[in-house]
Amino acid sequence: MISQFFVLSQRGDNIVFRDYRGDVQKASAEIFFRKVKFWKEDGNEEAPPVFNLDGVNYFHVKVVGLLFVATTRNNLSPSLALELLQRIARVIKDYLGLLNEESLRKNFVLVYELLDEVVDFGYVQTTSTEVLKSYIFNEPIVLDASRLPPLGPASLFMQGNKRMPGTAVTKSVVAHEPGGRKREEIFVDIIEKISVTFSSSGYILTSEIDGTIQMKSYLTGNPEIKLALNDDLSIGRGSISNYSGSSGAGAVILDDCNFHESVHLDSFDVDRTLTLVPSDGEFPVMNYRITQEFKPPFIINTLIEEAGSLKAEVVLKIRAEFPSSITANTILVEMPLPSCTTRVNFELESGIVGQTADFKESNKKLEWNMKKIVGGSEHTLRAKLNFSQEWHGNITKEAGPVSMTFTIPMYNPSRLQVKYLQIAKKTKAYNPYRWVRYVTQANSYVARI
Amino acid sequence: MVKLVNFSFTFSGTRTSEIGDGINYRNANPRFGSIRKGEVSDLKMQLRGLAGSRAPGTDDTKRDLFKKVISYMTIGIDVSSVFSEMVMCSATSDIVLKKMCYLYVGNYAKHNPELALLTINFLQRDCKDEDPMIRGLALRSLCSLGVANLVEYLVGPLNNGLKDGNSYVRMVAAVGVLKLYHISASTCMDADFPALLKHLMLKDKDAQVVANCLTSLQEIWSLEASTSEEAAREREALLSKPIIYYFLNRIKEFSEWAQCIVLELVAKYVISDSDEIFDIMNLLEDRLQHANGAVVLATIKLFLHLTLSMNDVHQQVYERIKAPLLTLVSSGSPEQSYAVLSHLHLLVMRAPFIFSSDYKHFYCQYNEPFYVKKLKLEMLTAVANESNTYEIVTELCEYVANVDIPMARESIRAVGKIALQQYDVNAIVDRLLQFLEMEKEHVTAETLVLVKDLLRKYPQWSHDCIAVVGNISSKNIQEPKAKAALIWMLGEYAQDMQDAPYILESLVENWDEEHSAEVRLHLLTAVIKCFFRRAPETQKALGAALAAGVADFHQDVHDRALFYYRLLQHDVSVAERIVNPPKQAVSVFADTQNSEIKDRIFDEFNSLSVVYQKPSYMFTDKEYRGPFAFSEELGNLSIGTESADNIVAAQRVEENDKDLLLGSSEKEESPGFGNNGSAYNAPSYDGSTTGASQAQLDLVSLDQLSTVNTTSSSLAIDELLGLGMSAGPSLAPLPSAALKLSAKAGLDPNNFQQKWRQLAVSISQEISIDPRGVAAMTTPQALSRHMQSHSIHCIASGGQAPNFKFFFVAQKADEPSAYLVECIINSSSCKVQFKIKADDQNTSQTFSEMFQSALSSFGLA
């Protein structure tokens, strides 16, 4: 069981602090914050999510810049504690619509009310927003989302596609809208995080897709839902050693997957449909993992030429391998440069807008930002490096690898699809909004040089 | 449930933000304290004014004020002075107000017991409210007051709560009983609450009520078990087949969190046959697909422990859990992945061959935190074998070039470790030597240390290595460990390295600038080794080194220099034999963690032990080690119901464990705790030093004395019996007809340990044995061979004259029912103390007789 729960701001202030068992000192929040802030152990400057200090175990997760912390003196399951912290954050988000420091401070009484029901004397009672609804009486004070800068995954859907009601995902599951009645709608998001490592000669060394089908339901009366996936979906690849396996004729092969507890798999083996009664709030219906080869959305080409003993030129080329109907956004390309680099002159393509390039002196990194890349296009950056001392040996050993982060809405490399989303109808007129959205994000997208 | 209140917030936006701002400026304003004090008394006045008011809108104003009070409380301002006003204002039907008031009261009651009394009235009244929500909330607050002299007010409401028609109230009451127990154990026991909980646990329709009853009972009974035999029995009863099956059959009704608790409970259940194992595993198979990592890990723990004694099934479990674990690692937040990855790491370390084809999953991603990368590197090192080494080392070399220095260092160490564990190191040595050519200081330093270790194991590579190492200027090496490694190589390969004497000489010249004593020690030894081979060139350096060494302020350096000096004075050839004897290549470098510790961590799967890579006793205070911790269990057994001196008992526990573990360990392995540090009050223990083991033996005899004192009356009979036994061998052979023992042991040390923990003692006795038998017992091995001929197998043994300790196991010939024996023999008093635990309690008496007859025949043949 846990002993205390607290949320700290980035500066280390208590936003909420709940002591469940009273066997850990009250000053634990301060002790914790000091330890995390000045963490230094075996060359490691980032505190691990779990550590022990004078017999007290501290668990923490970072959520939107806030620290969610639990303490205990017991030898607890770390997965349990960390999962719980993450769930508490999710429940709070369900209630507040938008989770950040300001909304938490405005609603701390509601948060206390939630915490009282989620954990009793250190033991978890429930983390289901649905169940909690009947115990909670405070009304959330909802922040005006429109005046806030977009944050986190919620922002994924805001750009690029005007039809998306981007603010909906930041809507509280309990708050009433100004118009009175709640809008009947359900969101199903297929989010895929991809990791690719290219060798210096451009071959794919490793690739993986970590996917989630995320659901957020605002339906009243909890109707049953059927979610149909690709007919040709198969699970399990036996030994995963054959990375080079052919990509098959369009079949989607998952290495493995897991499901939310509300999901019934009775007909999954027959027709690949998931049946569930979605509870209120946001939750992952299914997590899956794919190591089957897929077409990477971007090809990265790097060319380094030495130009005399104190100079070199780097040419970076990014080619978008997806259809032109799709646009990637918030692209960042990074590349560490040799430590003796003093100055870099950039040459962007002429006439292009929404691109910047920068040399970060402090960590000797090249950063290339692009607002968007349309499918099929290619972009080039030329950088002229100046060194402070004469260069010996191989420059590639000191520079690189090139890494990339990006978001591509309405695109998923796995080709996993929600074929249909069926909602059990109460009346003929009942026709709630259904949003099925796809998005791909870079997790670790790296090209060695 | 219908919401009781529907209201809109009336206060303006600016007022709420005031509260927020107050929190923000905590540190910014130095006059903060005094300002707040004024505000608190202001609040007090306002609250007082509202106390009796029935005016419309009062509740909204109250809410506003309560909110302010709680926000102060959160940031650590003492608002206990408004206690009575808060209580006065609590007379309301507004549930939000009530909740805030409960929160406030719960926070301050403990330290203001006299004020807490004020709340009893309204809480008791609320416990009878017609709304179950209010009943539940009030009961929870009542139990959370934590004031010892108010417990009498708790009993009635708790009793009603447990019988309440509403499950929410029962849920709260079940935890309430535990809270009461922590305030006043006697009140809780006197009111017979545990019995009520047990009834509820087995009958209630609501799964959360059942789960809360279980957690409360587990805590209460394990705390009681140290003083009450009945509680110990009740605790054992939780692990009985009917209860376990009751929970297993209902498992899907429970919330995911309660499922974790049930799974933990089942993991402690002792299975009687293999059909049962498969039934349970089939029932729980789908839990492995759960999105909650805690459920999956609890299931995995259960599966692993169930199949420990079934080798091939155990391996199948490993194969089965691979994919779910990898999926958990890649879904979820980085923190959650880390927790799962730590467990995967443990499994990989235990069975690397099972994961050898999955090595690509352990490649590091550039954006992962260092603590994740470090785990992955260790896994990559572990799974490296003939078929994948090339690829793994290639990948590791990429990390060595990384700009991230700690990562580069770890990667070099990983390459080095792989080199040390492989047979064909040809290619790896080349890679390592290439690192030296990268001319990065940290890379060179780290590599030198590895090359040194490599040469100690594979002296045949010296030619290639020396050629490259010879090119490195010692001036470029700053890190002590690397410098020491380089100096060691200069001394060891003085013959092959042409410049060796001169490099050493220049190092000696800079003696005073060398800050590390380790380096100076190495330098002394290297110079003298060099001298033995190339005396004329080194003589001068040696003289200088010895002079500098003798004058050194560091004690070890001084002593070593003086020692070398006198050795040389005595006889140069003797000195050479001592300082530089012919060496054998090191075959295996000692593991930093011995196998006992690793097994213990494995036993504690799905706990912090896995993340910290330390068994729980190293980082947890005893009272928090969990209801079923190994040591605690043994502790109870050795004390029995008579309360012996607590301290002795506790130490005895440690000693017990270790003896049990010691015997099963590989003898070649160093038994020290290595790097695990004694910071956590770990008992310092080193099996190789006689001093330590002597101290333990003293403990054993002490403990025996105390047992003798307290149980003298029953012992007298035991002694008589024992004497009769050894005197009349005619008694002995009888029972063997009734009980046939298997020639095979049937249990390995791991299973033995687990079983020993789970079973209760069925027989505990002290007997005397024939002195002739004792005389034959020159070594523990003699007795274990003898017992083996009677189909009683020694699992572990230890000690030296006059105290020997043994763990034996025997198994019935026709069924997997085992007998476990702990046996302490004192060879000077000819006394034997033994405890028997058995799967089948009915036959333990028969087995005990067989055991005694076997023991008493020792040495008589």
Contacts between the chains, C-beta under 8 A, distances in Angstrom:
chain1	res1	chain2	res2	distance
A	1	B	215	7.6
A	11	B	27	7.8
A	13	B	23	6.3
A	13	B	24	7.5
A	13	B	26	5.9
A	13	B	27	8.0
A	13	B	75	6.9
A	14	B	74	5.6
A	14	B	75	5.9
A	14	B	76	7.0
A	15	B	23	7.4
A	15	B	74	7.3
A	16	B	74	6.2
A	17	B	74	5.6
A	19	B	107	7.8
A	22	B	110	7.3
A	22	B	146	6.9
A	42	B	406	7.5
A	43	B	370	7.5
A	43	B	405	7.3
A	43	B	406	3.4
A	43	B	409	7.1
A	44	B	370	4.8
A	44	B	371	6.3
A	44	B	374	7.7
A	44	B	406	6.5
A	45	B	370	7.6
A	46	B	369	5.1
A	46	B	370	6.2
A	46	B	371	7.0
A	48	B	338	6.6
A	48	B	369	7.7
A	48	B	371	4.3
A	48	B	611	7.8
A	49	B	334	7.6
A	49	B	335	3.7
A	49	B	338	5.4
A	49	B	339	7.1
A	50	B	338	7.6
A	50	B	339	7.0
A	50	B	608	6.6
A	50	B	611	5.1
A	50	B	612	8.0
A	52	B	608	7.3
A	52	B	612	6.4
A	52	B	619	5.0
A	55	B	619	7.2
A	55	B	620	6.9
A	55	B	621	5.3
A	55	B	624	7.8
A	57	B	608	5.8
A	57	B	619	7.9
A	59	B	335	8.0
A	60	B	335	7.3
A	61	B	333	5.8
A	61	B	335	4.5
A	61	B	336	7.8
A	62	B	335	7.6
A	73	B	620	7.0
A	73	B	621	6.5
A	73	B	624	4.3
A	74	B	620	7.3
A	74	B	624	5.0
A	74	B	626	6.3
A	75	B	604	6.8
A	75	B	607	4.6
A	75	B	608	5.2
A	75	B	609	6.3
A	75	B	616	4.4
A	75	B	619	7.9
A	75	B	620	5.3
A	75	B	624	7.2
A	75	B	625	6.6
A	75	B	626	5.7
A	76	B	607	6.8
A	76	B	608	6.4
A	77	B	260	6.9
A	77	B	294	5.5
A	77	B	297	6.5
A	77	B	298	7.0
A	77	B	606	4.8
A	77	B	607	5.9
A	78	B	339	4.1
A	78	B	342	7.2
A	78	B	607	7.5
A	78	B	608	5.7
A	78	B	610	7.5
A	78	B	611	5.1
A	79	B	293	4.2
A	79	B	294	4.3
A	79	B	296	8.0
A	79	B	297	5.1
A	79	B	336	6.8
A	79	B	339	4.4
A	79	B	340	6.3
A	79	B	343	7.8
A	79	B	606	7.0
A	80	B	257	7.5
A	80	B	260	5.8
A	80	B	294	3.8
A	82	B	293	8.0
A	82	B	333	7.6
A	82	B	335	4.9
A	82	B	336	5.1
A	82	B	338	7.9
A	82	B	339	5.2
A	83	B	292	5.8
A	83	B	293	5.6
A	83	B	294	5.1
A	83	B	332	7.8
A	83	B	336	6.1
A	84	B	257	7.6
A	84	B	294	8.0
A	85	B	335	7.7
A	86	B	332	7.3
A	86	B	333	5.7
A	86	B	335	7.5
A	86	B	336	6.4
A	102	B	20	7.3
A	105	B	19	7.8
A	105	B	20	4.5
A	105	B	23	6.3
A	106	B	16	6.2
A	106	B	17	8.0
A	106	B	20	6.4
A	108	B	70	7.4
A	108	B	71	6.6
A	108	B	74	6.6
A	109	B	67	5.6
A	109	B	70	6.3
A	109	B	96	7.7
A	109	B	100	6.2
A	112	B	70	7.0
A	112	B	99	7.9
A	112	B	100	7.9
A	112	B	103	5.6
A	113	B	96	7.8
A	113	B	99	5.6
A	116	B	99	7.3
A	116	B	103	7.2
A	116	B	140	7.6
A	120	B	140	6.9
A	120	B	172	7.1
A	120	B	175	4.7
A	120	B	212	7.7
A	121	B	175	5.0
A	121	B	178	6.1
A	121	B	179	5.8
A	123	B	175	6.7
A	123	B	212	7.0
A	123	B	215	5.2
A	123	B	257	7.9
A	124	B	255	7.8
A	124	B	257	3.9
A	125	B	171	7.1
A	125	B	208	6.5
A	125	B	212	7.8
A	125	B	257	7.7
A	126	B	208	7.2
A	126	B	255	5.9
A	126	B	257	7.7
A	127	B	257	7.3
A	128	B	255	7.4
A	134	B	1	4.0
A	135	B	133	7.0
A	135	B	168	7.7
A	137	B	3	6.5
A	137	B	4	6.9
A	137	B	5	6.1
A	137	B	95	5.0
A	137	B	96	4.9
A	137	B	99	6.9
A	138	B	96	5.5
A	138	B	99	7.9
A	139	B	7	7.6
A	139	B	8	8.0
A	139	B	9	7.4
A	141	B	9	6.8
A	141	B	16	6.9
A	195	B	365	6.0
A	197	B	363	7.2
A	205	B	363	8.0
A	205	B	395	8.0
A	206	B	360	5.3
A	206	B	363	5.8
A	208	B	330	6.9
A	210	B	330	4.2
A	210	B	331	6.0
A	212	B	331	6.4
A	236	B	323	7.3
A	239	B	357	5.5
A	240	B	357	7.1
A	240	B	358	5.9
A	240	B	360	7.6
A	240	B	361	7.3
A	241	B	357	4.0
A	241	B	358	7.4
A	243	B	360	6.4
A	255	B	323	6.2
A	255	B	326	7.4
A	255	B	327	7.5
A	256	B	323	3.7
A	256	B	324	6.3
A	256	B	326	6.7
A	256	B	327	4.5
A	257	B	289	7.4
A	257	B	327	6.6
A	258	B	289	4.7
A	258	B	290	6.1
A	258	B	291	4.9
A	258	B	296	7.5
A	258	B	324	6.5
A	258	B	327	5.7
A	258	B	328	7.4
A	258	B	331	7.5
A	259	B	289	5.8
A	259	B	290	7.4
A	259	B	291	6.1
A	260	B	291	5.2
A	261	B	256	5.8
A	261	B	290	6.4
A	261	B	291	7.3
A	261	B	292	7.5
A	284	B	291	5.9
A	284	B	331	7.4
A	286	B	291	7.8
A	287	B	291	6.0
A	287	B	327	6.2
A	287	B	331	3.8
A	287	B	332	7.8
A	288	B	327	7.3
A	289	B	323	8.0
A	289	B	326	6.5
A	289	B	327	4.8
A	289	B	330	5.4
A	289	B	331	7.5
A	336	B	403	4.8
A	339	B	403	7.9
A	364	B	403	7.7
A	392	B	439	7.6
A	393	B	438	7.9
A	393	B	439	7.0
A	397	B	401	5.2
A	397	B	438	6.4
A	398	B	401	7.9
A	401	B	366	6.9
A	401	B	398	7.9
A	403	B	366	5.6
A	403	B	367	7.5
A	443	B	365	7.1
A	443	B	367	7.6
A	444	B	365	3.5
A	444	B	366	5.8
A	444	B	367	5.5
A	444	B	368	7.6
A	446	B	365	7.6
A	446	B	366	5.5
A	448	B	398	6.4
